[in-house]
């Protein structure tokens, strides 16, 4: 979630199809347009550059095209840190891909306000009813639906059990003081405590966001979204707590130049056993394995610790999920393919492979076989509250300022007070 770099100019298909989309009873998907003889081509922008989702989407595309020989799906898989600036560049030009990955929230809302995406409320009603409300919430505005979720999850600490044991840490920490203690023990044992993609910036915003949740509580984020003011003492305190961590120099050497999923990035550092932990979402195990070796049974998970004296509930979770939106000028086959992929018999294959968590109300629970995904799923199910990633919850400029300012705090060039002032100034400017 969520660096913005790079520039791209891509032409998007604007073929319009007049027929309505329907789902076949045989488990395939059919539509009046897709089943006809007219050739249809649409672009599918996604983040599936790593397994198991890379194969999942390739297989679904192959199956759909076999059932609809007149439809060609251009599978455009883009690495996370490159995806966001490319999408931003395209949408700022007044266009959107035919079918594309989104995290919902304020970013998707801007696309909605710009008229770049389809209202799926009616055309996807049969699918929407079968999706859990928690998974749907980030894609709905003013009672209408503008995207469909394919994943839901949360951010937490993934840790190396062997390195923790070697450092004398018998249990994952449950308090911030205990967490800082664990960092000190790892350092004393000669282990890099935390892997961080400083160059990507978005992984760093997880720390400040979680600390602000624990200090201020969920209601404070809603209020800040309305007042556009992040200068309250609890938001400042979140930065001060983060500085406590930064002052321990817990990150790997060269972290400020590290990306997330590159061979020398955060995920690889963790996956190759060169760091004790990383704060990351439910996709972490698969990216660790794809970018590095993976930790297997040595990989564990624990929730972000409680902060002593904070107003937030220790059971509140921070995260979000991936989803897909349909461009305003996309052919009907784009939505038809999305509905096909979200059929229980299809989407459950992604869950079983350990690529995503269940989003459907029924038919997917038994598919959760990966122990790491199961742990996150159970933790999320027991969460007392939920907060969407801040760089998706708020408008793009505000989210970017949070990422940038927190990165500067971690880099030692901004104080906790300057961080909240910069975020507030951007939020107020965006509201004018």
C-alpha positions in Angstrom: 0.0 0.0 0.0 1.8 2.2 -1.1 4.5 4.0 -2.8 3.9 6.1 -5.9 6.8 5.9 -8.4 7.1 5.6 -12.2 5.1 6.8 -15.1 3.2 4.8 -17.7 0.9 5.5 -20.6 -1.3 2.6 -21.5 -4.2 2.6 -24.0 -7.4 1.1 -22.5 -9.9 -0.7 -24.6 -13.2 1.2 -24.8 -15.3 -1.4 -26.5 -18.9 -1.2 -25.4 -21.2 -4.2 -25.3 -24.9 -3.8 -25.1 -25.9 -7.2 -23.8 -26.4 -8.0 -20.1 -24.2 -10.4 -18.2 -25.6 -13.7 -16.7 -24.0 -16.6 -14.9 -24.4 -20.1 -16.3 -25.6 -22.9 -14.0 -22.7 -25.2 -15.0 -20.2 -23.2 -13.1 -19.0 -21.4 -16.1 -19.9 -17.8 -16.9 -21.8 -16.7 -19.9 -23.1 -13.4 -21.3 -25.1 -12.4 -24.3 -22.1 -10.4 -25.5 -19.4 -12.8 -24.5 -21.2 -15.8 -26.1 -21.7 -14.0 -29.4 -19.4 -13.9 -32.4 -18.1 -10.4 -31.9 -14.5 -10.2 -30.8 -14.0 -8.7 -27.3 -10.7 -7.7 -25.7 -10.2 -6.2 -22.3 -7.3 -5.5 -20.0 -7.0 -6.9 -16.6 -4.6 -5.0 -14.3 -3.7 -7.0 -11.2 -1.0 -7.5 -8.6 -0.5 -11.3 -9.2 3.2 -11.3 -9.8 3.9 -14.0 -7.2 2.5 -17.5 -6.5 0.0 -18.8 -5.7 -2.2 -15.9 -7.2 -0.1 -15.7 -10.4 -1.2 -19.2 -11.3 -4.7 -18.8 -9.9 -5.5 -15.9 -12.2 -3.8 -17.5 -15.2 -5.9 -20.6 -14.8 -9.2 -18.6 -14.4 -8.4 -16.6 -17.5 -7.6 -19.8 -19.5 -10.9 -21.4 -18.3 -13.0 -18.3 -19.1 -11.5 -17.8 -22.6 -12.0 -21.5 -23.4 -15.7 -21.1 -22.6 -15.8 -17.8 -24.5 -13.6 -18.1 -27.5 -14.5 -14.6 -28.8 -13.1 -13.0 -25.6 -9.4 -12.1 -25.1 -8.2 -11.1 -21.7 -4.9 -9.2 -21.6 -3.4 -10.2 -18.3 -1.3 -7.3 -17.1 0.3 -8.3 -13.8 2.2 -5.4 -12.1 4.4 -5.5 -9.0 2.8 -3.6 -6.1 5.2 -0.7 -5.8 5.0 0.0 -9.5 1.3 -0.6 -9.7 0.1 2.4 -7.8 2.0 5.1 -9.7 1.0 3.5 -13.0 -2.7 3.4 -12.0 -2.5 7.0 -10.7 -1.0 8.2 -13.9 -3.7 6.6 -16.0 -6.7 7.7 -13.8 -5.3 11.2 -13.7 -5.6 11.3 -17.5 -9.3 10.5 -17.1 -9.2 6.8 -17.9 -9.2 3.5 -16.0 -8.3 -0.1 -16.9 -11.2 -2.3 -17.9 -10.8 -4.5 -14.8 -8.3 -3.5 -12.1 -7.0 -4.1 -8.6 -8.1 -1.7 -5.9 -8.1 -1.5 -2.1 -11.3 0.5 -2.0 -11.5 3.4 0.4 -10.7 7.0 -0.5 -8.7 6.1 -3.6 -11.6 4.2 -5.2 -14.0 7.0 -4.1 -12.0 9.5 -6.1 -12.3 7.2 -9.1 -16.1 7.0 -8.5 -16.4 10.8 -8.2 -14.4 11.2 -11.5 -16.8 8.8 -13.3 -14.1 6.3 -14.0 -15.7 3.1 -12.7 -19.0 1.3 -13.1 -21.7 1.2 -10.4 -22.1 -2.6 -9.8 -25.0 -2.3 -7.4 -27.5 -3.8 -9.8 -25.5 -5.8 -12.3 -23.5 -7.7 -9.5 -26.3 -7.9 -7.0 -26.4 -11.7 -7.2 -22.7 -11.8 -6.2 -22.8 -8.9 -3.6 -25.3 -10.8 -1.5 -23.0 -13.7 -1.0 -20.0 -11.6 0.2 -19.3 -10.8 3.9 -20.2 -7.2 4.9 -16.7 -6.7 6.3 -15.1 -7.6 3.0 -17.6 -5.4 1.0 -17.4 -2.3 3.2 -14.3 -0.7 1.5 -16.0 -0.8 -1.9 -19.4 0.8 -1.0 -20.2 4.5 -0.9 -23.6 6.1 -0.3 -25.4 2.8 -0.5 -23.9 1.8 -3.9 -21.2 -0.7 -4.8 -18.2 0.1 -7.0 -16.0 -2.9 -6.6 -15.9 -6.5 -5.5 -13.5 -7.9 -2.9 -11.3 -10.9 -3.7 -9.4 -10.9 -0.3 -9.7 -9.6 3.2 -7.0 -9.6 5.9 -5.0 -7.8 8.4 -1.5 -6.6 9.2 0.5 -8.2 12.0 4.0 -9.2 13.0 5.4 -12.2 11.2 8.4 -13.6 13.1 11.1 -16.1 12.9 10.6 -18.6 15.7 14.1 -19.9 15.6 15.7 -16.5 15.9 13.3 -15.5 18.7 14.3 -18.7 20.6 18.0 -18.1 20.0 17.6 -14.6 21.5 15.9 -16.0 24.5 12.4 -14.7 23.6 10.0 -17.4 24.8 6.7 -15.8 23.8 5.7 -13.1 21.3 5.3 -9.7 23.0 1.8 -8.5 23.9 2.7 -4.9 25.0 4.8 -2.1 23.4 7.3 -2.3 26.3 7.6 -6.0 25.8 8.0 -5.5 22.1 10.9 -3.0 22.5 12.4 -5.5 24.9 12.3 -8.2 22.3 14.0 -5.9 19.8 16.8 -5.3 22.3 17.2 -9.0 22.9 17.4 -9.7 19.1 20.0 -7.0 18.7 22.1 -8.3 21.6 22.1 -11.7 20.0 23.4 -10.3 16.8 20.2 -10.6 14.9 18.6 -7.8 12.8 15.3 -7.3 14.7 13.1 -5.9 11.9 13.1 -6.0 8.1 11.7 -2.8 6.5 11.3 -1.6 3.0 12.2 2.1 3.6 12.3 3.0 0.0 8.7 1.7 -0.6 7.4 3.8 2.4 4.0 2.2 2.7 5.3 -0.6 5.0 6.5 2.1 7.4 3.1 3.7 7.7 1.8 0.5 9.3 3.8 1.3 12.5 2.5 4.8 12.9 -1.0 3.8 12.0 -1.2 0.9 14.5 0.4 3.0 17.2 -2.2 5.8 16.6 -4.9 3.1 16.7 -3.6 1.9 20.1 -3.1 5.4 21.5 -6.2 7.2 20.1 -8.7 4.5 19.3 -10.6 3.9 16.1 -13.1 6.7 16.6 -10.2 9.2 16.3 -9.5 8.2 12.7 -13.1 8.8 11.8 -13.1 12.2 13.5 -9.8 13.1 11.8 -11.4 12.2 8.4 -14.1 14.7 9.1 -12.2 17.5 10.8 -9.0 17.0 8.7 -7.0 17.5 11.9 -4.4 15.0 13.0 -2.6 17.2 15.5 -4.2 15.7 18.6 -1.9 14.5 21.4 -2.5 10.8 20.7 -1.4 11.2 17.1 1.7 13.0 18.3 2.3 10.2 20.9 2.1 7.6 18.2 5.1 9.3 16.5 6.9 9.5 19.8 6.4 5.8 20.4 7.6 5.0 16.8 10.7 7.2 17.5 11.4 5.0 20.6 11.6 2.1 18.2 13.7 3.9 15.6 16.2 5.0 18.2 17.0 1.4 18.8 18.2 1.1 15.2 16.2 -2.1 14.6 16.1 -2.3 10.8 18.5 -4.1 8.4 21.5 -2.3 7.0 20.5 -0.2 3.9 16.8 -0.4 4.7 16.1 3.1 3.4 17.0 1.9 -0.1 15.1 -1.3 0.1 11.9 -2.1 -1.7 9.4 -4.7 -0.5 9.4 -7.7 -2.8 12.7 -7.4 -4.7 15.5 -10.0 -4.2 17.2 -7.7 -1.7 14.1 -6.2 -0.2 12.1 -6.6 3.0 10.3 -9.8 2.2 13.5 -11.5 1.0 15.4 -10.3 4.1 12.7 -12.0 6.2 12.3 -15.0 4.1 16.0 -15.7 4.0 16.2 -15.7 7.8 18.2 -12.5 8.1 15.7 -10.6 10.3 13.6 -11.5 13.4 10.3 -10.1 12.2 8.4 -7.8 9.8 5.1 -6.0 10.1 3.1 -7.0 7.1 -0.3 -8.3 5.8 -1.6 -11.8 5.2 0.3 -12.1 1.9 3.6 -12.0 3.7 4.4 -15.8 3.7 3.9 -16.2 0.0 6.0 -13.1 -0.9 8.7 -14.2 1.6 8.9 -17.5 -0.3 8.7 -16.0 -3.7 11.3 -13.3 -3.0 13.5 -15.5 -0.8 13.6 -19.0 0.6 10.6 -18.8 3.0 10.7 -19.9 6.6 8.3 -22.9 6.6 7.5 -24.1 10.1 9.8 -21.4 11.7 7.3 -18.6 10.6 4.9 -17.4 13.3 2.4 -14.6 13.6 1.4 -12.2 16.4 -0.9 -9.2 16.6 0.4 -5.6 17.1 1.0 -5.2 20.8 -1.1 -3.1 23.2 0.3 0.2 24.1 0.2 1.0 27.8 -2.1 3.9 28.6 -3.7 4.0 25.2 -7.4 4.5 24.5 -7.5 1.9 21.7 -8.7 -1.7 22.1 -5.8 -4.2 21.8 -8.0 -6.4 19.7 -8.6 -3.8 17.0 -7.1 -4.9 13.6 -5.6 -2.8 10.9 -5.6 -3.9 7.3 -7.8 -4.3 4.3 -8.2 -6.6 1.3 -7.7 -6.7 -2.4 -10.6 -6.1 -4.7 -11.4 -5.4 -8.3 -13.2 -2.5 -10.0 -14.6 -2.3 -13.5 -13.8 0.6 -15.6 -16.7 2.8 -16.8 -16.0 2.0 -20.5 -15.2 -1.7 -20.0 -17.0 -4.3 -22.0 -19.7 -6.4 -20.3 -17.3 -9.4 -20.4 -15.0 -7.7 -17.8 -17.7 -7.9 -15.1 -18.8 -11.3 -16.3 -15.3 -12.6 -15.8 -15.1 -11.0 -12.3 -18.3 -12.7 -11.3 -17.0 -16.0 -12.8 -13.8 -15.7 -10.7 -15.9 -15.1 -7.5 -18.0 -18.2 -7.8 -17.4 -20.3 -4.7 -15.9 -23.2 -6.7 -13.4 -20.9 -8.3 -12.5 -18.4 -5.5 -12.1 -21.2 -3.0 -9.2 -22.5 -5.1 -7.3 -19.3 -4.2 -8.2 -19.7 -0.5 -7.0 -23.3 -0.6 -3.8 -22.4 -2.2 -3.1 -19.9 0.6 -3.2 -16.8 -1.6 -6.2 -15.1 0.0 -8.6 -15.2 2.9 -12.3 -16.1 2.5 -14.7 -13.3 1.4 -17.8 -15.4 0.7 -20.4 -16.1 3.4 -20.6 -19.7 2.5 -18.5 -22.4 0.8 -15.0 -21.3 1.6 -14.3 -22.1 5.3 -13.2 -25.7 4.6 -10.8 -24.4 1.9 -8.6 -22.6 4.5 -5.8 -25.2 4.8 -2.7 -23.1 4.9 -1.8 -22.7 8.6 -0.6 -19.1 8.3 -3.8 -18.0 6.5 -5.8 -19.9 9.1 -4.1 -18.0 11.9 -4.8 -14.6 10.3 -8.4 -15.6 9.4 -9.1 -16.6 13.0 -7.4 -13.6 14.5 -9.4 -11.3 12.2 -12.6 -13.1 13.0 -12.0 -12.3 16.7 -11.0 -8.7 16.1 -12.9 -6.1 18.2 -12.7 -3.5 15.5 -11.2 -2.8 12.0 -9.4 0.1 10.4 -8.6 0.3 6.7 -5.1 1.2 5.6 -4.8 4.9 6.1 -3.3 5.5 2.6 -6.5 4.0 1.2 -9.0 5.2 3.9 -8.2 8.9 3.0 -7.8 10.7 -0.3 -4.6 9.8 -2.2 -2.8 13.0 -1.4 -3.4 12.5 2.3 -2.4 8.9 2.2 0.8 9.8 0.4 1.6 12.5 2.9 1.2 9.9 5.7 3.6 7.6 4.0 6.1 10.3 3.2 6.0 11.9 6.6 6.3 8.7 8.5 9.2 7.7 6.3 10.9 11.0 7.2 10.2 10.3 10.9 11.8 6.9 10.5 14.7 8.5 8.6 15.2 11.0 11.4 14.4 14.2 9.4 11.0 14.9 10.9 9.7 15.1 14.4 6.4 13.5 15.6 5.0 17.0 15.8 6.1 17.9 12.3 4.5 14.6 11.0 1.0 15.4 12.2 1.3 19.0 11.1 2.2 18.0 7.6 -0.6 15.4 7.4 -3.1 18.0 8.7 -2.0 20.7 6.2 -2.5 18.2 3.3 -5.8 17.0 4.6 -7.2 20.5 5.0 -5.9 21.5 1.5 -7.6 18.5 0.0 -10.9 19.4 1.7 -11.0 22.9 0.2 
